[in-house]
């Protein structure tokens, strides 16, 4: 087994499998998107999307003027279980299986994104109206940790999720995935925000009240996560200079690549078993068709994550020379929505390596079909592990050096070091 012993079922990581919350029957994975359409009040037919969005304007009157008028909710109110019946549904299995008979992790990312939105709608359920006046969107994938990598496409998977922390307009969602008699295989933390019925401005969400010590720990962890994200953003290399330690790292990398024959700032050579960062790039282009839209008629965030992951996996595979598997996904910020009909440009690059680890960064840009202006929408960070030790990465330019340091920061933010045993990696 490729097993990551990471102690993910500790306080602050989500409710354990033996939850005290009881539900009548888990939803089928297909029901998640159906329920979202029902809650938002949209049609499955693309030509009806303009009419549906016009009808949502009428829901503005149901939006609260402040959070104080909203009834508090408990974590059990948003708790949900969803079944992905790979073992009993061969037609569904074909959508998730790879040529190596493993589970496509990119499809799992899509399911997590839909589940996170549904969880938040359950937390904010308004009994006075059939359709929700809120537009709930994913703003950040804070962390996805894989704690086991023997994902079989011939065994059922169960997802669980619930709201674990609430601000004024934002919510943190904890989700888990189980397989093989429902052993934990994944732990995820998403941050969602509530917008008005037209998705044009912020909207208030129901407050959350913890009921016991475990839930108090989860809520406290949500506060800590928020503080950590603020600190990480404040220290971004796009805003402030590298630390003295990081500057020394970059200088040492530079000195290592100087040609000993010329001793010149301009003459650079690669050390043994090393690769220039600029030689690790892969790119892709997608046309964003209506088929990939979400319930608000923008491009589905899960689709963007799947395409980015698949490109990152291909980059890590090509670079490492063996089939890698994902260890951690973190800090995916959805900066701008992607409109239907856009051109989606993805650029993937290895930005840091250590031992068997490969840190891959994917940059996402969009442009309209009639415009050449590109706009950044997402930056994705993936940590992969290879079966064998991988080459070292060396930056040439200052910009690449900043990418190297940023990749190193994300690598160091992994929950804990991992130990592995051999089985099958997770593939795209």
C-alpha positions, 0 to 999 in steps of 0.5 A: 500500500502507498500509505501516508501515516499522517494522523489526520483524524485529530482534533481540528481536522474534522469530525471523525468517522464515528460521528454522532450525527445520524442521517437516514440515507447517504446521497448518491453523488449524482444527487449533489448537483441535482440538489444544487440546481434545485436550491439555486433554481436553475435549469439543466438547459443552457438556453434557459440560463439567462431567464433563470438568472433574471428570476433570481433577482426576485430573491433579493428581498429575502437577504438579511440586513445583518447576521444578528437576525439569522438563527444560529446553526449547529454543525449537525445541521450541515452534516452530509454523507454522499456515496460514490458507488464505484463498486456497484455502478460500472458505468459510473466507474468508467468516468473515474478509472485510469488506464492503470486501474486507479481512481482519477483524483481530478474527478474527486476534486470536482466532487469535493467542490460540489459537496462543499457548496451543498454543505454550505447551503444546508447550513444556511437553509431558509425555510421561508423560500424554496430557492436560496437567496444566497449564491455560495461559491468556493473562494479557497481550497485551504488544504487537501491531505491524502492519507492513503493512496490505494484508491480502488475504482472497484470499491465504493467511496463515501464522502462526509462534510460539514461546516466547521467555522463561520465568519460574517460572510464566509464559511470553512467546510471540513470534508473527508473521504473513506474507502475499504470498509470506510477507512479514511483516505482524504481530508479536505478544508475548503473556504466558501463565501456567500454572495447575493442572489445575483453573485454581485456582492457579499451576503450574511450567513447563519452563525455557528454554535459548537455543541461540545469540546470536539466542535469547539476545537474545530471552530477554534482551528477555523479561527487559527486557519484564518489567522494563518492565511492572513499571515501567509498572504501578508508575507507573500513574495509578491509583497515583501522581500525574501527573509535573510535565510531565503536570500542565502538559499538563493545565493547558494543556488546561484554559486552552485551553478557558476562555471568554475572555468570562467568564474563569471556572473554570466556563465552558468552550468548545471550541477550533476543530477539537476534540471533548470526550472525553465525546462520543466514547463508544460502548457495547455489550452481549453475552450470553456464550453457551457457543459462545464458551467456551475449552477451560476453559469460560470465555469465550475471550479471543480473543472478548473481544479481537475484540468490543473491537477491533470497538467500538474500530474503530467508535469511531475510524471515527465520530470520525475520519470515515474508515475507520481502520486499527490500528497497535498493540495493547498492554497488554491485561491479562486481570484476571479470567476471564469466565464463560459466561452473563455479560453483557459490557459494553464501553465505548469512548472516544477518549482521545488524538489527535495528527495522524492518530492516534487512541488508543482505550480500551475498558473491559470489565465483566461481571455475572451474569444475576441480579446487578447488580454489575459487575466489571472484567475487561479494559482494551484499548488500540488505536492507529489511524491515519486517512487524514486529520488528526483533531480534538483531544480535550479532557477536562472532568473530572479523571478524563478528564484521567487517561484523556488522560494514560494514552492519551498514555503508550500512544501514546508507547510505540509501537515507532517512528513510521510512514510510510504509503503508500495501500492498504486499511486493516484493518477489524473 
